[in-house]
Amino acid sequence: MPNEPIDEKTRERHADALSALGAVGVSRTKIDSKSSERASRVWWDADATDYHRTHGDFLGVDSEHGEFVWCPEGLHEGDVHLLGEIVGKRILEIGCGSAPCSRWLAASGAHPVGLDLSMGMLARGREAMQHGPRVPLVQAGAESLPFADESFDLACSAFGAVPFVADSARVMREVARVLRPGGRWVFSVNHPMRWIFPDDPGEAGLTATISYFDRSPYVEVDAEGTPTYVEHHRTVGDRVRELVAAGFVVVDIVEPDWPEWLDREWGQWSPLRGELFPGTAIFVAELPYRSPLRPTTRRR
């Protein structure tokens, strides 16, 4: 099957990165972890400047203490407290980008570590740390976390890593490994039902055209067919099963309403679509405490 053309709205939003990487079309074929990771690294390095020009203010990237915004609907951790008590806690942020969430956590009394695959995004985070709290940043992929077992009390990811990895079940196992018993893991992703609609904030984005059950990834490729951007689809059930298989208990699934005060568009997010169906799903999960009488072996 020939590649689909990249739609014009995507070209407008990411013109510099698409040009730099030579992306010419969209493929919907299976891609392995290595190729997916490479594509994400080169994409976010190339798109870092445009991404922050468009979204940096909304995310609070350059504010003195950062901000922790979970999603384009503007849900803030300072209001919703999905992580629970954070003061004094060691927190791993996976897919931290330029780390505004980690900086906010540090300013709020936590001890965060930010991890991201893209050096371009991490470099932007270092620039933002010239004033306010400084946070350790680590360049690594989410499928193999470079930390010892039971290193963290909490883990979080605000649209980072999880939608961009080929093996998200492995990410769940890795997070379970590095969390202490009783640890909480909260991550936000595109709401899985969004997969059935075109990536358009307008009227064209209101008609279902793709099967919800089609898990073929969205892959942008260059003229040689090399992936330059990848996004993977999982259903709500897939996400829950991956969490449970890794040993987590699902505490909540949050589907934020579109707020009345928010009139901006962000990619496929818009007031038009937000009035009709959710754009974001936030999964809240916890590891059970181990019984002292029944020790368990850490998952690998």
Backbone as CSV, one residue per row, in Angstrom:
resi,resn,N_x,N_y,N_z,CA_x,CA_y,CA_z,C_x,C_y,C_z
1,MET,0.854,-1.195,0.000,0.000,0.000,0.000,0.886,1.241,0.000
2,PRO,0.664,2.194,-0.931,1.496,3.407,-0.968,1.276,4.263,0.273
3,ASN,2.287,5.052,0.602,2.171,5.939,1.747,1.133,7.027,1.487
4,GLU,0.457,7.449,2.568,-0.473,8.569,2.480,0.341,9.862,2.531
5,PRO,-0.173,10.942,1.938,0.509,12.233,2.085,0.316,12.771,3.499
6,ILE,1.270,13.550,3.976,1.133,14.238,5.258,0.143,15.377,5.069
7,ASP,-0.855,15.485,5.950,-1.896,16.495,5.752,-1.335,17.903,5.929
8,GLU,-2.032,18.851,5.329,-1.535,20.224,5.272,-1.462,20.889,6.646
9,LYS,-2.404,20.577,7.535,-2.363,21.183,8.866,-1.121,20.733,9.628
10,THR,-0.765,19.456,9.493,0.455,18.963,10.120,1.675,19.655,9.521
11,ARG,1.672,19.843,8.217,2.795,20.524,7.563,2.934,21.964,8.065
12,GLU,1.810,22.626,8.259,1.861,24.002,8.743,2.406,24.076,10.165
13,ARG,1.982,23.139,11.032,2.375,23.197,12.446,3.827,22.798,12.664
14,HIS,4.352,21.938,11.791,5.693,21.377,12.031,6.578,21.509,10.789
15,ALA,6.475,22.633,10.113,7.163,22.795,8.839,8.670,22.613,8.963
16,ASP,9.291,23.199,9.994,10.749,23.135,10.121,11.233,21.708,10.330
17,ALA,10.577,20.969,11.236,11.003,19.604,11.518,10.772,18.694,10.316
18,LEU,9.624,18.839,9.658,9.338,17.999,8.497,10.347,18.251,7.387
19,SER,10.707,19.519,7.194,11.695,19.856,6.171,13.073,19.318,6.541
20,ALA,13.460,19.500,7.801,14.788,19.051,8.233,14.945,17.544,8.126
21,LEU,13.866,16.814,8.394,13.939,15.356,8.393,13.554,14.743,7.051
22,GLY,13.074,15.561,6.132,12.715,15.062,4.807,11.494,14.176,4.792
23,ALA,10.569,14.394,5.732,9.366,13.569,5.788,8.468,13.863,4.600
24,VAL,8.001,12.797,3.929,7.202,12.974,2.719,5.844,12.281,2.779
25,GLY,5.671,11.337,3.693,4.412,10.604,3.703,4.154,9.900,5.012
26,VAL,2.980,9.268,5.096,2.541,8.564,6.290,2.335,7.089,5.964
27,SER,2.944,6.245,6.786,2.764,4.805,6.670,2.057,4.296,7.916
28,ARG,1.287,3.245,7.792,0.628,2.650,8.964,1.000,1.172,9.034
29,THR,2.293,0.942,9.243,2.817,-0.406,9.330,3.518,-0.601,10.664
30,LYS,3.663,-1.846,11.077,4.288,-2.173,12.346,5.734,-1.694,12.358
31,ILE,6.179,-1.223,13.511,7.538,-0.716,13.662,8.098,-1.212,14.990
32,ASP,9.364,-1.632,14.999,9.939,-2.189,16.216,10.424,-1.094,17.161
33,SER,10.823,-1.511,18.354,11.212,-0.549,19.385,12.406,0.295,18.970
34,LYS,13.394,-0.328,18.343,14.600,0.403,17.968,14.292,1.505,16.963
35,SER,13.509,1.171,15.932,13.172,2.160,14.906,12.264,3.242,15.463
36,SER,11.345,2.842,16.339,10.447,3.809,16.954,11.221,4.789,17.829
37,GLU,12.168,4.271,18.602,12.963,5.126,19.479,13.817,6.094,18.670
38,ARG,14.409,5.597,17.597,15.224,6.484,16.759,14.370,7.606,16.168
39,ALA,13.189,7.261,15.671,12.314,8.262,15.076,11.919,9.320,16.099
40,SER,11.601,8.901,17.306,11.207,9.860,18.338,12.362,10.771,18.708
41,ARG,13.567,10.211,18.776,14.722,11.031,19.140,14.962,12.117,18.088
42,VAL,14.995,11.720,16.809,15.298,12.711,15.775,14.165,13.711,15.624
43,TRP,12.907,13.249,15.815,11.781,14.165,15.678,11.799,15.250,16.748
44,TRP,11.908,14.838,18.013,11.813,15.823,19.090,13.037,16.721,19.134
45,ASP,14.188,16.232,18.673,15.333,17.123,18.518,15.032,18.194,17.464
46,ALA,14.444,17.774,16.341,14.184,18.693,15.233,13.033,19.644,15.523
47,ASP,12.050,19.195,16.306,10.831,19.980,16.519,10.864,20.799,17.809
48,ALA,11.934,20.677,18.592,11.956,21.308,19.916,11.701,22.805,19.858
49,THR,12.309,23.507,18.919,12.145,24.963,18.845,10.708,25.338,18.500
50,ASP,10.154,24.724,17.449,8.779,25.029,17.055,7.791,24.635,18.150
51,TYR,8.030,23.505,18.789,7.129,23.045,19.845,7.050,24.070,20.974
52,HIS,8.179,24.575,21.380,8.178,25.528,22.486,7.688,26.905,22.057
53,ARG,7.895,27.258,20.811,7.340,28.516,20.317,5.816,28.480,20.364
54,THR,5.251,27.323,20.070,3.796,27.183,20.022,3.190,26.941,21.398
55,HIS,3.837,26.080,22.215,3.206,25.600,23.447,3.924,26.010,24.729
56,GLY,5.086,26.639,24.603,5.892,26.917,25.791,5.189,27.761,26.843
57,ASP,4.475,28.794,26.413,3.786,29.658,27.380,2.694,28.891,28.114
58,PHE,1.903,28.127,27.392,0.812,27.362,27.994,1.341,26.379,29.037
59,LEU,2.499,25.784,28.741,3.090,24.789,29.645,3.911,25.416,30.766
60,GLY,4.136,26.704,30.710,4.914,27.363,31.754,6.386,27.030,31.712
61,VAL,6.909,26.764,30.526,8.304,26.327,30.403,9.276,27.362,30.951
62,ASP,9.006,28.627,30.694,9.943,29.672,31.112,9.525,30.404,32.378
63,SER,8.491,29.914,33.054,8.145,30.523,34.340,9.203,30.133,35.366
64,GLU,9.365,30.936,36.395,10.471,30.755,37.329,10.491,29.376,37.969
65,HIS,9.321,28.842,38.303,9.256,27.559,38.988,8.608,26.461,38.146
66,GLY,8.436,26.686,36.836,7.784,25.698,36.000,6.300,25.593,36.316
67,GLU,5.609,24.715,35.603,4.199,24.417,35.852,3.972,22.941,35.548
68,PHE,2.949,22.370,36.162,2.631,20.961,35.910,1.238,20.898,35.286
69,VAL,1.204,20.967,33.942,-0.041,20.903,33.187,-0.156,19.495,32.593
70,TRP,-1.229,18.813,32.925,-1.377,17.416,32.511,-1.762,17.254,31.044
71,CYS,-2.405,18.275,30.457,-3.027,18.034,29.160,-3.437,19.351,28.503
72,PRO,-3.770,19.327,27.209,-4.217,20.555,26.544,-5.491,21.147,27.132
73,GLU,-6.241,20.369,27.905,-7.414,20.918,28.588,-7.037,21.788,29.787
74,GLY,-5.744,21.875,30.094,-5.262,22.790,31.122,-5.347,22.276,32.549
75,LEU,-5.542,20.980,32.748,-5.623,20.415,34.098,-4.261,20.545,34.780
76,HIS,-4.222,21.185,35.952,-2.963,21.464,36.646,-2.859,20.588,37.892
77,GLU,-1.678,20.019,38.104,-1.486,19.136,39.258,-1.706,19.878,40.570
78,GLY,-1.440,21.169,40.601,-1.672,21.935,41.818,-3.137,22.009,42.207
79,ASP,-4.023,21.767,41.242,-5.467,21.784,41.503,-6.036,20.385,41.719
80,VAL,-5.534,19.402,40.956,-6.175,18.073,40.973,-5.465,17.054,41.855
81,HIS,-4.175,17.246,42.148,-3.424,16.388,43.075,-3.540,14.898,42.725
82,LEU,-3.363,14.578,41.449,-3.440,13.176,41.031,-2.284,12.351,41.586
83,LEU,-1.162,12.997,41.860,-0.008,12.286,42.414,-0.119,12.087,43.915
84,GLY,-1.060,12.769,44.555,-1.162,12.680,46.010,-0.101,13.532,46.684
85,GLU,0.331,13.114,47.857,1.351,13.846,48.613,2.690,13.779,47.888
86,ILE,3.304,14.933,47.634,4.568,14.946,46.898,5.740,15.478,47.712
87,VAL,5.498,16.154,48.807,6.578,16.753,49.584,7.520,15.673,50.101
88,GLY,8.805,15.842,49.798,9.815,14.896,50.247,9.890,13.615,49.444
89,LYS,9.040,13.468,48.422,8.999,12.218,47.648,9.965,12.270,46.464
90,ARG,10.585,11.123,46.194,11.396,10.974,44.977,10.455,10.627,43.828
91,ILE,10.487,11.467,42.786,9.524,11.330,41.688,10.272,11.249,40.361
92,LEU,9.931,10.256,39.555,10.498,10.118,38.222,9.495,10.634,37.202
93,GLU,9.913,11.631,36.413,9.080,12.080,35.296,9.616,11.465,34.012
94,ILE,8.786,10.700,33.333,9.184,9.969,32.130,8.698,10.731,30.902
95,GLY,9.622,11.017,29.987,9.277,11.860,28.849,9.054,13.285,29.302
96,CYS,10.023,13.838,30.007,9.842,15.142,30.667,9.947,16.310,29.707
97,GLY,10.451,16.100,28.491,10.637,17.214,27.567,11.574,18.245,28.161
98,SER,11.141,19.499,28.220,11.959,20.559,28.814,11.721,20.697,30.314
99,ALA,11.014,19.735,30.890,10.906,19.534,32.347,10.173,20.616,33.140
100,PRO,9.165,21.308,32.601,8.430,22.251,33.452,7.703,21.547,34.596
101,CYS,7.249,20.305,34.360,6.553,19.572,35.425,7.527,19.222,36.551
102,SER,8.707,18.741,36.191,9.700,18.398,37.211,10.131,19.626,38.000
103,ARG,10.275,20.746,37.326,10.667,21.965,38.028,9.581,22.401,39.000
104,TRP,8.329,22.263,38.586,7.222,22.602,39.496,7.220,21.672,40.703
105,LEU,7.464,20.391,40.465,7.522,19.438,41.571,8.633,19.808,42.552
106,ALA,9.796,20.180,42.018,10.910,20.567,42.893,10.561,21.806,43.705
107,ALA,9.920,22.781,43.068,9.536,23.994,43.782,8.468,23.728,44.830
108,SER,7.759,22.593,44.682,6.684,22.240,45.613,7.143,21.284,46.703
109,GLY,8.456,21.029,46.772,8.995,20.235,47.873,9.328,18.801,47.560
110,ALA,9.201,18.391,46.297,9.541,17.020,45.915,10.996,16.939,45.454
111,HIS,11.438,15.718,45.176,12.798,15.474,44.669,12.678,14.733,43.332
112,PRO,12.416,15.478,42.257,12.181,14.837,40.968,13.455,14.576,40.176
113,VAL,13.340,13.632,39.249,14.342,13.381,38.213,13.584,13.360,36.892
114,GLY,14.079,14.114,35.909,13.435,14.139,34.609,14.182,13.275,33.613
115,LEU,13.453,12.460,32.864,14.045,11.578,31.859,13.391,11.831,30.517
116,ASP,14.215,11.953,29.479,13.681,12.127,28.131,14.667,11.568,27.120
117,LEU,14.136,11.160,25.973,14.959,10.601,24.909,15.689,11.678,24.123
118,SER,15.108,12.879,24.065,15.605,13.930,23.188,16.551,14.884,23.897
119,MET,17.775,14.981,23.397,18.713,15.939,23.955,18.292,17.365,23.638
120,GLY,17.612,17.570,22.504,17.127,18.897,22.169,16.112,19.398,23.177
121,MET,15.217,18.530,23.634,14.232,18.922,24.638,14.899,19.142,25.992
122,LEU,15.827,18.277,26.357,16.516,18.426,27.632,17.360,19.704,27.660
123,ALA,17.970,20.040,26.524,18.760,21.272,26.463,17.875,22.490,26.693
124,ARG,16.659,22.433,26.154,15.712,23.541,26.393,15.342,23.606,27.875
125,GLY,15.263,22.449,28.519,14.994,22.416,29.946,16.123,23.022,30.760
126,ARG,17.360,22.752,30.367,18.502,23.335,31.080,18.495,24.857,30.969
127,GLU,18.130,25.362,29.793,18.041,26.815,29.632,17.026,27.405,30.601
128,ALA,15.899,26.718,30.766,14.835,27.230,31.632,15.211,27.193,33.106
129,MET,16.248,26.420,33.447,16.652,26.295,34.846,17.651,27.365,35.285
130,GLN,17.905,28.340,34.441,18.824,29.406,34.832,18.301,30.175,36.037
131,HIS,16.988,30.166,36.205,16.357,30.795,37.364,15.405,29.771,37.971
132,GLY,15.340,29.725,39.278,14.433,28.785,39.935,15.105,27.452,40.195
133,PRO,14.302,26.424,40.531,14.862,25.139,40.950,15.573,24.412,39.818
134,ARG,16.628,23.697,40.154,17.341,22.861,39.201,16.992,21.406,39.478
135,VAL,16.851,20.641,38.397,16.393,19.258,38.476,17.364,18.373,37.711
136,PRO,17.754,17.206,38.251,18.586,16.284,37.480,17.835,15.805,36.236
137,LEU,18.502,15.835,35.092,17.917,15.389,33.830,18.735,14.238,33.267
138,VAL,18.049,13.225,32.753,18.701,12.015,32.237,18.199,11.760,30.822
139,GLN,19.128,11.532,29.889,18.732,11.165,28.534,18.666,9.648,28.429
140,ALA,17.471,9.120,28.202,17.279,7.675,28.073,15.878,7.409,27.568
141,GLY,15.663,6.197,27.053,14.341,5.782,26.610,13.536,5.189,27.745
142,ALA,12.228,5.157,27.561,11.332,4.701,28.622,11.245,3.178,28.718
143,GLU,11.664,2.468,27.677,11.541,1.009,27.698,12.645,0.339,28.510
144,SER,13.701,1.064,28.815,14.782,0.538,29.666,15.239,1.658,30.584
145,LEU,14.596,1.792,31.726,14.897,2.884,32.637,16.223,2.632,33.357
146,PRO,17.143,3.599,33.338,18.480,3.397,33.904,18.533,3.663,35.404
147,PHE,17.652,3.008,36.156,17.576,3.206,37.600,17.435,1.856,38.298
148,ALA,17.885,1.828,39.544,17.796,0.598,40.330,16.361,0.328,40.754
149,ASP,16.094,-0.919,41.130,14.789,-1.295,41.656,14.421,-0.406,42.849
150,GLU,13.144,-0.072,42.940,12.581,0.638,44.088,13.312,1.950,44.385
151,SER,13.605,2.710,43.306,14.335,3.971,43.450,13.425,5.163,43.712
152,PHE,12.120,5.040,43.391,11.238,6.204,43.426,9.952,5.895,44.184
153,ASP,9.366,6.965,44.720,8.077,6.857,45.400,6.917,7.029,44.436
154,LEU,7.114,7.870,43.420,6.062,8.194,42.462,6.675,8.279,41.069
155,ALA,5.830,8.107,40.045,6.263,8.307,38.662,5.129,8.990,37.911
156,CYS,5.500,9.818,36.939,4.485,10.556,36.192,4.953,10.784,34.766
157,SER,3.993,11.056,33.898,4.294,11.376,32.513,3.125,12.139,31.924
158,ALA,3.342,13.389,31.547,2.301,14.218,30.948,2.514,14.245,29.436
159,PHE,1.877,13.326,28.746,2.002,13.172,27.304,3.451,12.911,26.885
160,GLY,4.222,12.289,27.737,5.600,11.966,27.401,5.793,10.473,27.266
161,ALA,6.503,10.042,26.271,6.994,8.668,26.120,5.919,7.633,25.809
162,VAL,4.898,7.505,26.629,3.972,6.368,26.510,3.357,6.246,25.115
163,PRO,2.879,7.319,24.472,2.306,7.135,23.129,3.337,6.904,22.033
164,PHE,4.610,7.055,22.358,5.644,7.045,21.329,6.539,5.805,21.364
165,VAL,6.240,4.856,22.236,7.052,3.646,22.327,6.304,2.478,21.693
166,ALA,7.070,1.564,21.084,6.453,0.394,20.449,5.946,-0.599,21.480
167,ASP,6.632,-0.701,22.617,6.282,-1.694,23.632,5.900,-0.982,24.930
168,SER,4.685,-0.467,24.978,4.261,0.261,26.176,4.066,-0.676,27.365
169,ALA,3.796,-1.959,27.115,3.700,-2.910,28.225,5.034,-3.014,28.959
170,ARG,6.123,-2.939,28.210,7.441,-2.976,28.844,7.672,-1.725,29.689
171,VAL,7.180,-0.584,29.216,7.298,0.643,30.011,6.592,0.466,31.349
172,MET,5.402,-0.133,31.320,4.665,-0.348,32.573,5.457,-1.252,33.523
173,ARG,6.073,-2.278,32.986,6.883,-3.178,33.828,8.101,-2.459,34.386
174,GLU,8.714,-1.619,33.578,9.881,-0.870,34.034,9.505,0.125,35.137
175,VAL,8.375,0.786,34.973,7.933,1.716,36.017,7.645,0.951,37.304
176,ALA,6.995,-0.206,37.182,6.726,-1.018,38.370,8.026,-1.431,39.053
177,ARG,9.048,-1.690,38.261,10.334,-2.122,38.831,10.995,-1.019,39.647
178,VAL,10.952,0.222,39.130,11.691,1.299,39.804,10.879,1.975,40.918
179,LEU,9.593,1.642,41.019,8.786,2.199,42.099,8.857,1.328,43.352
180,ARG,8.748,1.981,44.478,8.664,1.259,45.739,7.240,0.723,45.917
181,PRO,7.059,-0.318,46.734,5.701,-0.788,47.031,4.826,0.361,47.528
182,GLY,3.611,0.422,47.025,2.723,1.524,47.358,2.898,2.732,46.462
183,GLY,3.855,2.662,45.532,4.121,3.798,44.648,3.000,4.032,43.658
184,ARG,2.835,5.285,43.281,1.775,5.680,42.346,2.380,6.065,41.008
185,TRP,1.686,5.684,39.922,2.118,5.957,38.549,0.940,6.618,37.832
186,VAL,1.156,7.853,37.369,0.109,8.612,36.700,0.638,9.079,35.350
187,PHE,-0.105,8.805,34.282,0.329,9.264,32.966,-0.874,9.695,32.133
188,SER,-0.658,10.724,31.314,-1.695,11.212,30.408,-1.283,10.938,28.974
189,VAL,-2.289,10.603,28.158,-2.085,10.295,26.740,-3.289,10.824,25.960
190,ASN,-3.156,10.860,24.624,-4.326,11.082,23.786,-5.408,10.102,24.200
191,HIS,-6.634,10.570,24.331,-7.702,9.623,24.628,-7.773,8.616,23.483
192,PRO,-7.784,7.308,23.791,-7.759,6.309,22.716,-8.862,6.455,21.676
193,MET,-10.015,7.001,22.046,-11.083,7.147,21.053,-10.725,8.174,19.983
194,ARG,-9.745,9.047,20.263,-9.317,10.027,19.276,-8.733,9.361,18.022
195,TRP,-8.280,8.139,18.164,-7.658,7.429,17.052,-8.608,7.273,15.868
196,ILE,-9.911,7.259,16.109,-10.870,6.981,15.037,-11.169,8.209,14.190
197,PHE,-10.726,9.388,14.654,-11.024,10.635,13.946,-9.781,11.181,13.247
198,PRO,-9.959,11.902,12.136,-8.821,12.590,11.522,-8.205,13.586,12.515
199,ASP,-6.911,13.822,12.356,-6.184,14.719,13.262,-6.443,16.161,12.847
200,ASP,-7.674,16.621,13.109,-8.098,17.934,12.643,-8.979,18.567,13.716
201,PRO,-8.697,19.823,14.100,-9.492,20.461,15.152,-10.836,20.983,14.678
202,GLY,-11.074,20.982,13.368,-12.291,21.544,12.812,-13.356,20.508,12.498
203,GLU,-14.278,20.869,11.598,-15.403,20.000,11.247,-14.935,18.653,10.715
204,ALA,-13.812,18.648,9.991,-13.323,17.388,9.431,-12.921,16.393,10.512
205,GLY,-12.652,16.910,11.720,-12.252,16.042,12.818,-13.402,15.496,13.627
206,LEU,-14.617,15.616,13.113,-15.796,15.141,13.838,-16.374,13.857,13.248
207,THR,-15.775,13.349,12.187,-16.294,12.152,11.518,-15.318,10.995,11.698
208,ALA,-15.817,9.884,12.237,-14.974,8.709,12.452,-14.610,8.075,11.117
209,THR,-13.303,7.825,10.920,-12.834,7.248,9.653,-11.915,6.054,9.834
210,ILE,-11.432,5.811,11.061,-10.457,4.746,11.319,-11.002,3.846,12.421
211,SER,-10.780,2.556,12.314,-11.259,1.625,13.330,-10.544,1.855,14.663
212,TYR,-11.315,1.912,15.722,-10.755,2.005,17.074,-9.847,0.828,17.370
213,PHE,-10.098,-0.300,16.735,-9.371,-1.532,17.026,-8.148,-1.724,16.131
214,ASP,-7.908,-0.773,15.230,-6.722,-0.819,14.379,-5.549,-0.244,15.158
215,ARG,-4.643,-1.102,15.585,-3.504,-0.664,16.401,-2.259,-0.359,15.572
216,SER,-2.417,-0.251,14.264,-1.283,0.115,13.417,-0.818,1.519,13.792
217,PRO,0.462,1.715,14.010,0.942,3.045,14.412,0.864,4.047,13.263
218,TYR,0.834,5.318,13.635,0.956,6.408,12.679,2.449,6.687,12.528
219,VAL,2.977,6.549,11.317,4.418,6.670,11.089,4.670,7.611,9.918
220,GLU,5.367,8.712,10.172,5.804,9.574,9.080,7.172,9.095,8.606
221,VAL,7.370,9.061,7.288,8.600,8.506,6.715,9.207,9.473,5.715
222,ASP,10.539,9.322,5.504,11.204,10.117,4.483,11.148,9.379,3.145
223,ALA,11.834,9.916,2.141,11.747,9.356,0.790,12.272,7.929,0.717
224,GLU,13.155,7.547,1.647,13.697,6.185,1.671,12.856,5.237,2.524
225,GLY,11.798,5.763,3.121,10.947,4.938,3.970,11.407,4.854,5.410
226,THR,12.400,5.652,5.799,12.882,5.651,7.179,11.919,6.443,8.065
227,PRO,11.469,5.875,9.166,10.542,6.594,10.039,11.170,7.848,10.642
228,THR,10.423,8.939,10.617,10.882,10.200,11.211,9.980,10.664,12.358
229,TYR,8.812,10.063,12.494,7.897,10.354,13.603,6.991,9.141,13.758
230,VAL,6.745,8.759,15.015,5.907,7.591,15.279,4.974,7.890,16.446
231,GLU,3.725,7.474,16.311,2.786,7.518,17.422,1.994,6.214,17.421
232,HIS,1.927,5.577,18.591,1.311,4.253,18.704,-0.067,4.342,19.354
233,HIS,-0.939,3.462,18.941,-2.308,3.433,19.462,-2.532,2.217,20.346
234,ARG,-3.158,2.450,21.494,-3.656,1.371,22.347,-5.081,1.742,22.764
235,THR,-5.935,0.755,22.916,-7.288,1.010,23.395,-7.263,1.235,24.904
236,VAL,-8.380,1.689,25.453,-8.475,1.837,26.908,-8.231,0.494,27.581
237,GLY,-8.829,-0.565,27.032,-8.621,-1.894,27.600,-7.176,-2.326,27.560
238,ASP,-6.484,-2.013,26.461,-5.055,-2.340,26.363,-4.274,-1.685,27.492
239,ARG,-4.528,-0.403,27.719,-3.806,0.327,28.770,-4.054,-0.310,30.137
240,VAL,-5.297,-0.637,30.414,-5.622,-1.237,31.713,-4.949,-2.596,31.849
241,ARG,-5.007,-3.411,30.803,-4.386,-4.741,30.883,-2.881,-4.655,31.066
242,GLU,-2.233,-3.691,30.395,-0.789,-3.535,30.559,-0.436,-3.141,31.990
243,LEU,-1.221,-2.251,32.561,-0.983,-1.847,33.949,-1.170,-3.024,34.907
244,VAL,-2.258,-3.732,34.745,-2.552,-4.852,35.648,-1.502,-5.946,35.506
245,ALA,-1.086,-6.233,34.277,-0.066,-7.268,34.059,1.263,-6.902,34.705
246,ALA,1.533,-5.591,34.830,2.776,-5.142,35.464,2.678,-5.119,36.988
247,GLY,1.491,-5.416,37.526,1.330,-5.478,38.965,0.619,-4.293,39.579
248,PHE,0.126,-3.366,38.750,-0.543,-2.176,39.266,-2.023,-2.438,39.541
249,VAL,-2.573,-1.646,40.415,-4.007,-1.550,40.619,-4.457,-0.219,40.015
250,VAL,-5.434,-0.251,39.113,-5.929,0.976,38.492,-6.847,1.690,39.476
251,VAL,-6.474,2.912,39.839,-7.217,3.703,40.819,-8.268,4.575,40.133
252,ASP,-7.917,5.139,38.967,-8.833,6.057,38.301,-8.423,6.216,36.840
253,ILE,-9.382,6.565,36.011,-9.130,7.011,34.644,-9.859,8.340,34.501
254,VAL,-9.091,9.407,34.346,-9.649,10.758,34.297,-9.797,11.182,32.843
255,GLU,-10.993,11.667,32.472,-11.262,12.178,31.135,-11.666,13.647,31.281
256,PRO,-10.704,14.562,31.179,-10.992,15.974,31.486,-12.014,16.602,30.532
257,ASP,-12.951,17.363,31.104,-13.856,18.175,30.299,-13.068,19.308,29.644
258,TRP,-13.589,19.781,28.527,-13.001,20.981,27.931,-13.483,22.192,28.726
259,PRO,-12.582,22.985,29.306,-13.012,24.104,30.165,-13.594,25.258,29.360
260,GLU,-14.570,25.931,29.933,-15.241,27.038,29.251,-14.289,28.184,28.934
261,TRP,-13.259,28.366,29.781,-12.358,29.512,29.603,-11.337,29.310,28.500
262,LEU,-11.187,28.090,28.001,-10.097,27.777,27.073,-10.591,27.840,25.633
263,ASP,-10.111,28.814,24.878,-10.576,28.981,23.504,-9.484,28.719,22.471
264,ARG,-8.366,28.168,22.889,-7.265,27.927,21.960,-7.334,26.530,21.348
265,GLU,-6.683,26.377,20.205,-6.515,25.067,19.595,-5.107,24.578,19.873
266,TRP,-4.959,23.269,20.008,-3.646,22.661,20.194,-3.642,21.383,19.356
267,GLY,-3.042,21.458,18.169,-3.075,20.288,17.302,-4.515,19.908,17.019
268,GLN,-4.886,18.694,17.386,-6.244,18.221,17.149,-7.221,18.658,18.232
269,TRP,-6.718,19.243,19.331,-7.610,19.707,20.397,-8.232,21.039,20.022
270,SER,-9.503,21.206,20.352,-10.195,22.455,20.070,-11.480,22.507,20.884
271,PRO,-12.037,23.715,21.108,-13.325,23.810,21.798,-14.424,23.049,21.064
272,LEU,-14.383,23.074,19.729,-15.399,22.382,18.934,-15.451,20.893,19.259
273,ARG,-14.297,20.259,19.238,-14.253,18.819,19.507,-14.397,18.526,20.995
274,GLY,-13.826,19.414,21.817,-13.860,19.191,23.254,-15.252,19.198,23.850
275,GLU,-16.195,19.845,23.194,-17.572,19.838,23.673,-18.247,18.487,23.458
276,LEU,-17.686,17.669,22.538,-18.356,16.435,22.138,-17.724,15.170,22.688
277,PHE,-16.402,15.147,22.798,-15.744,13.936,23.287,-14.384,14.277,23.880
278,PRO,-13.882,13.411,24.745,-12.628,13.722,25.448,-11.415,13.653,24.533
279,GLY,-10.454,14.522,24.813,-9.201,14.508,24.070,-8.078,13.825,24.811
280,THR,-8.221,13.694,26.133,-7.154,13.176,26.983,-7.694,12.090,27.904
281,ALA,-6.862,11.094,28.160,-7.130,10.111,29.213,-5.941,10.111,30.163
282,ILE,-6.220,10.203,31.457,-5.164,10.174,32.470,-5.377,8.926,33.323
283,PHE,-4.382,8.056,33.313,-4.459,6.797,34.050,-3.729,6.947,35.388
284,VAL,-4.410,6.585,36.456,-3.857,6.659,37.807,-3.792,5.244,38.352
285,ALA,-2.586,4.790,38.688,-2.403,3.408,39.139,-1.426,3.366,40.308
286,GLU,-1.550,2.307,41.124,-0.670,2.147,42.282,-0.181,0.708,42.381
287,LEU,1.028,0.573,42.905,1.544,-0.751,43.262,1.046,-1.115,44.659
288,PRO,0.566,-2.315,44.868,0.163,-2.713,46.227,1.374,-2.754,47.152
289,TYR,1.122,-2.544,48.429,2.165,-2.751,49.430,2.394,-4.248,49.583
290,ARG,3.645,-4.627,49.764,3.947,-6.049,49.979,3.673,-6.425,51.420
291,SER,3.123,-7.592,51.613,2.968,-8.126,52.961,4.327,-8.589,53.467
292,PRO,4.702,-8.260,54.698,5.992,-8.719,55.226,6.073,-10.242,55.321
293,LEU,4.928,-10.901,55.285,4.908,-12.362,55.363,5.026,-13.013,53.999
294,ARG,4.812,-12.196,52.930,4.828,-12.753,51.587,5.632,-11.841,50.664
295,PRO,6.958,-11.858,50.805,7.779,-11.004,49.946,7.635,-11.424,48.478
296,THR,7.779,-10.469,47.583,7.683,-10.769,46.167,8.991,-10.442,45.482
297,THR,9.177,-11.027,44.298,10.365,-10.771,43.495,10.059,-9.623,42.554
298,ARG,10.978,-8.707,42.453,10.769,-7.570,41.564,10.690,-8.033,40.135
299,ARG,9.807,-7.410,39.345,9.649,-7.748,37.926,10.795,-7.146,37.140
300,ARG,11.174,-7.872,36.142,12.246,-7.388,35.250,11.693,-7.092,33.869
